Amino acid sequence: MTDMSVSVGALRLANPIMPASGTFAEGLAEVIDIERLGAVVIKTITTELRAGNPVPRVAEVRSGMLNSIGIPSKGVPYFLERTLPYYRRFAVPLVVSVSAPTVAGFASIAKAVSVPGVAAIEANISCPNLEEDGRAFAMEPRSAATVTAALREATPLPLWVKLTPNVGDIAAVARAAENAGADALVVANTVLAMAIDIDTRRPRLGSIMGGLSGPVIKPIVVRMTYQCAKAVKIPVIGCGGIASAEDAIEYMLAGAAAVQVGTATFVQPSAMLAILDGMEAWCARKGIHRVADLIGAIRDTDLELAPAQY
C-alpha cells in the first residue's frame, strides 16, 4: 500500500489533494467525504463586505473556463461565527484564503483569522494593489516581498503565498516571497484572458476580462511550477488544469509537494476523490511506496533548458 502523505512545510497532509480556493463550499461536504482530502482551502475572504463583479461572471471556453467572480465576501465576522465552526467538525486541515487591496489590509486580516481551527493561511497576492496603481502584488518581486513580510509578521500560522501566472519572471517573485517569510507557494492563479460573443459582439464576461482556468492552462502552470520548484527551497503547491490522476502526478514530478483542484470540481463534484484514487492506483501499479518520492522526480539532468527564443 502506498503512503500518500506529504509535507507542506511543517504541515503534514494525509495526501496531496486539496481544492483550489473559490471552488469549494460547505455544500460539497454533502456530496463527497471531505475527510479524505489532504486539506480544505476555503473561498477567499476579505475584511470588507464585497458583492462581486457584474454578471455574467463565468463563461465556458474550449478546454477551460473564464471567470470574473470578483471575490464576493461576507467578511471576517461571518467567517469566525459561521464558516469556521462548520469546518471545525472535520479533522482535515483548514486553509483560509485571504485577500486585501493594501499591505496593511493583508496584515490585518491575517491576524484576525489566526485562530484555533485554522491550519494555515493562503495569501492571494494576485489581487490588485491599490498602493501600486492597481498592479497585482505578485507581479513584481518587490511588492510580493513587502506584502509577504507584513503577513509573516502578522501571523504565526504557516503562510502559503499564491502567485499570479501573469508575470514575466515568476521564479524571481517566488524567491522574493520565500526570502520574505513564505512557508510555501501556490503556483498559480488564473491566466488573464478574454472571450467575445461573435453574434452579439459583446464580451462574454460582464467585466470584459477574467481568469482562464481548466486543462487549457495546465502546460503553462506545470512550467511555472517547475521553475519555482527549482528556484526556491520551500514547498510549491501546483494549481492549474488538474483533472486527472495523471495531471496531479505530472505536477508532482515537476516539483509540486501537493496540488489544488479547481475547475474539474465544477464539472464533476467528486473529481478530487477520483484523482486521489487514481494516484494511489497508479503508484501501486508502478511499485511506488511513498507518493512523496514523486516530488521533483522529473528526469531532466541530462537535458539543457532551451534559450528564451526557443
N, C-alpha and C positions, 0 to 999 in steps of 0.2 A: 504494500500500500504506500502511496506517495504522501510524503509530508508536504502539505500545501501551505504551511505557514511561511510568512515573510516578515521582515522587519522594515519599518519606515522610521529611521532614526531610533528613538527609544520606544516607539510604539510597536508592539508585536501584534500582527494581524493573523487571524486563523487561515486566511487565504488572500490572494492579491486582488480580489474583485470587489469593486465598490461603485456606487452610482456617481455620475458627474453632477455637480451642483445644478439645480434647476430642472432636473429630470426625475426627481424622486419626491414623493409626498406621502403623508400619512396613509392615504387610501391604498397605497401599494402593499402595505402590510397585510391587507385583507386578501391579496392575490398571491403573494409569494411569502415564503418563510425567510424574513429578513435576518433571522439569527444565523443563517448560513453564509451571509456576506462577510467579507473581511472588515468592512466599516460601512457606515452610512454617512453620506455627505448631504446635508440639507440645502434647500434653496437659499440663495444669498439673502442675508438680511442687512438692513441699513438702519441708521439711527432715526432718520426721518421717515414719516409715512410716505409711500410712493404708490401712485396709481398705475404706473407703467406707461408704455408708449401707445400711440394711436393704432387702431386696427386698420387693416389686417396685420397681425403680428407674426404669422407663420405662413410660409409658402413652400410647397414641395417642389424640389427641382430634381433633375436627373441624378441619381445616386446620392442624394442628400436632401438637406432641408435648410431653408433660410429662416432665421428668427430674429425678431427685434422686440423682445418682450419688455425691456426697459427696467428690469429688476423691481417689479411691484413688491412692496414690503409693508408689513403691519407693524414694523418697529421692534425695538428691543423688549419693551414690557410684554408684548404679546408672546414673543419667543420665550421669555422667562416664565410667564404664567401659564401658557398653553402648550407650546411646542415642546419645550424641554421635558415637562412631566410626562408627556406621551411617550417620548423615546427612552426615558429612564427605565421603563419596564423591560427593555431589551438589553441583553448582555453585550451586543455588538457595539464597538466603539463609535461614538458620535462625533463627527467632524462638522464644525459650524463655519459656513462660508460667510464672510463679511465683506462689505464694500462701503466706500465713502469717497466724497469728492475732494477731500483735503487730507493732508498728513495728520493733522490734529484729530480729524474725524475718524480716521482709521485707528489711531491710538485709543480714542475714547470708546469706540465700540468693541475693540478687542478686550479692553479692561472690563467692560460691562458684561461680556459673555464668558469671561474666565471664571466659571463657577463649577461646583461639583456636578458631574454628569457629562461634562464636555471633555472629550479626549484630546482634541486638537483644534486649532483654528486654521482655516484656509482663507488666505487674504487674496481676494480677487482684485489684483492691481492692474487688471486690464481695463478698468473703468476710467472715464475722463478725469483728469486732474485740473481742477479749476485754477490752481496756482501756476499752471504751465499752459495757459491758453487752451485748455481742453484736451491736450495730448495725454494719452494713457500713461500712467505711472511706469508701466512696464516697457514703454517704447524706448527708454534711454537708461543706461546704467546708473547715471547719477540720481535720477528721480526714483528709480527702483530701489537703490541703496538707501535713500533718505526715508522713504516710507517703510521699508523693511526694518530699519534701525528703530524707528518710532514704535512699530509694532512689537519688536523684540523687547523693548523697554517696558511696554505696557502689559505684557502677559508672560506668565511663567510656563504656559502650556506649549506643547510642540507647535511650531509655526510652519505651515505649508504656504508657499507663495506661488500663486497661479499666474503664469506668464501668458503674454499675448503672442500669437504667431505673426502678427502684423508688424514685423520689425526686421531690419536688415541683418543684425548680428545677435541672435538670441543667446548665443554662448556668452557674450560679453555681459548681457543682462543677468544671465544665470550666475555668473561669477560675482557680480555686484551684489545680488541678493544673498548669496552664500556668505560673502565677506561681511555683510551687514547683520547676519544672525539668523537667516532662514535655516530651518531644520530639514526641509525637503522642498522640492519644486514640483509643481503640477504643470506639465507641458502637453497641451496648451489649450487656450481658449479657442473660440471660433475664428474663422478666417473672414475678414471683411469682404462682403460680396453684394451683388445686386442682381435682380431679375426684372424683366419688363413684360407685361401682357401685351402681345402684339396686336390684339384686337381692340383693346381699349386704349392702348398706347400709354398706359399708366404703370408706374412701378408696382410690383406685386406686394410690396410691404408699405404700410402706412407711413413709415419713417424713411422711405426710399431705399436705404441700405441697411444691411443687417449681418448677422453672423452665419456663416456657412458651416454646417456640421454634417456628419454621416460619412459613409465609406469613401466619398469623393475626396476627402481631405486626408485620409489615412497616410498615404505615402509622404505627404508634406510633413506631417507631425511625427511620423516614425523617424524621418531625417532629423528633425529638431530634437527629438528625444535622444537620438544617438549623439548629436553634437553636444547637448547639455551634459549627458552622462560622461562624456569624455572630458568635459571642461571643469566639472565640479566633483567634490568628494562626498557631498550629501546625496541622499536618495532622490531619484527622479520618478515621478508618477506619470505614466503615459495616458493621454486622453485625446481621442480624436478618431472617429470612424470605426471603433471596435464593435464588431457584430458577430464574431465567432471566436471559438477557442483558438483557432489558428491566428487570428488577428492579435489576440492578447499575448500569445506566445511570441509572435514577431516583435511586439513592443518590448517584451522582457529580454529577448536576445539583443535588442538594440541598446539595452541598459536600464530599462524601467524596473523598479523594485515592485511596483504594483500598477494597476490600471483602473481607469474610470470609464464606465459605460454610460452613454447618454442617449443619442438618437435611437439606437436599437431598442431601447425600452419602450419608446413610443410605438414602435412597430409591433413588438411582442413584449408584454409586461414581464414575462418570465425569462427574458433574454439573459440576464446576468447569471441566473442559476444554470441555464443551458450552457453558457460559456464556461462556468466553473466545472460542471460535469464533463464537458468536452476536454478541458485541460487535464483533468485528472485521468481520464481515459487515455489521452494521448501520452501522458507521462508513463502510464502503466505499460502501454504498448512499446514504448522506447526504452523501458527499463530505467527510468529516471526516478530516483528515490526521494529527492528533495526538489520542489519546484524552484526554490531559491537558487539552485545551481544553474538555472537558465539565465539569470540576470547578467547581462553583458557578455553572454557566451557566444556572440557572433564570431565567426571565423574570418577575421579581417587582417591578421598580422602580416600576411604575405601580399596584401594589396596596397596600392598607393591612391590616396584621395585625389580625385580629379581636380584640376585647376578651376578657378571660378568661371571661366568661359565654357567649360565642358567640352 
